[in-house]
């Protein structure tokens, strides 16, 4: 679920008080899209592919249990740092 999903749901609720949102169940919030996870063992190519389609990439362990998120920005920063390590000149950022 993304922030936008929650905001769309709140916007669709007419005349609701803030305290009433405490009873809103996550399963009642429709998702705009599903964010496909990567595993902790995935190669960088797979991570980059997902990040090109999603702002963040969920990460699951080898038992398919959610362990965290990797943001697109973090992936880009990692790639830029790797360019410096290998002596290539990255684009001006």
N, C-alpha and C positions, 0 to 999 in steps of 0.2 A: 504494500500500500504506500502511496506517495502522499505528500502534503496536499497536492491538488485534489486527490480523491476525497480527502476529509473536508476540504474547503467547499467542494461542489456539494457534498452531502449537507453540510451546515446551511449553505445558501438555499438548498431546496426545502429546508424546514421553515415554514412560515410561522412567525410570531412565537418563536421559542426563546425561553429565558436561558441564560448562561448555565445556571445550576441544573437545568433539565438535560443538558448535554452529558452530565455525569452518568446518565442511564443509557446513553447511546452505546450499543455494542458494535465492536469492530466488524463483526460478520454482517451487520446491517449497512455497511458502507460499500457500495459497489466500486470495484476497481476499474479504472480506465484502461489499464493494461497490466499484464503479468510481467514481472521482472525476472528473467531467467537467471538463475544463480550459476556461479562457477564453483568448482571444488578447490580445495587447498592445493591439489596436485596439478591443476591446469597449467598449460604452457602460456606464455605471454601472448602469443598469437590469439588464443581463445579469449583471453582477458581483453585485449584490444578490440576484438570483434564485438564483444558484448558492449564495451564502453562506447563504441561508435554509435550504438543504438539506444543506449540508456545513460542517464546522468549519473547513476550509481549502479554498482554491481553487487548483488548479494553473494556472500561466500558461505558455503556449507562444508562440513567436514566429510570424512569418508563414510559416515553413517547417515549422510543427508540431513544433518542437524545444523541449523543456522548458527553461524559464529560471528558474523559481522558484515560490514559494508565497505566497499572500496569506491571512493568517489572518482569521477572522471578526472577531476583536477589532479588528484594524487597520482593517477596513472600517467598523465601528461608530464607532471613534474619528474616522475621516475624516468620516463623516456628521455627527457631533456638532460637529466643528470648522467644517463648512460652515454649520451652523445659526447659530453665533456670528458668522461673517462676514456673513451675510445679515440679522443683527439679530433673528433669531427666538430665543425663549427655549426652550432644550431642557428636557427632563424632568430632574429631579434625578438625577444619576448619581454 
